Amino acid sequence: VEGRIIDQPSDFSQEEVETLARPCLDMLNRLTYEVTEIALDLPGINLEF
């Protein structure tokens, strides 16, 4: 994505969207697992993306 001007979401390919979103989704999955593990005192819940 470096060196490109993005005017609208359709300027991204599906692969680029997945690559850009993956770190955020990984963090969300990890936080969800840890919070549910603490709150429920059971193994945490894994999100399926």
C-alpha positions in Angstrom: 0.0 0.0 0.0 3.0 2.2 0.3 3.3 4.9 -2.3 -0.3 4.8 -3.3 -3.1 7.3 -2.7 -6.3 5.5 -1.6 -9.4 7.4 -2.4 -12.0 4.8 -1.6 -12.2 1.3 0.0 -12.6 -0.3 -3.4 -9.0 0.7 -4.2 -7.9 -2.2 -2.1 -7.8 -5.8 -3.3 -9.3 -8.5 -1.1 -5.8 -9.7 -0.2 -4.7 -6.2 0.9 -7.8 -5.8 3.1 -7.1 -9.1 4.8 -3.4 -8.3 5.3 -4.3 -4.9 6.8 -7.0 -6.2 9.0 -5.2 -9.3 10.3 -3.2 -7.6 13.2 -6.4 -5.9 14.5 -8.4 -9.1 14.3 -5.7 -11.1 16.0 -5.6 -8.6 18.9 -9.4 -8.6 19.2 -9.4 -12.4 19.3 -6.7 -12.5 22.0 -8.4 -9.9 24.1 -11.8 -11.7 23.8 -10.2 -14.9 24.9 -8.4 -13.4 27.9 -11.5 -11.4 29.1 -13.9 -14.3 28.8 -11.4 -16.6 30.5 -11.1 -14.2 33.5 -14.8 -13.3 33.6 -16.2 -16.9 33.3 -13.3 -18.6 35.1 -13.3 -21.1 32.3 -11.3 -21.6 29.1 -11.7 -18.5 27.0 -13.8 -18.1 23.9 -12.1 -18.1 20.5 -13.6 -15.9 17.7 -13.7 -17.4 14.2 -12.8 -15.0 11.5 
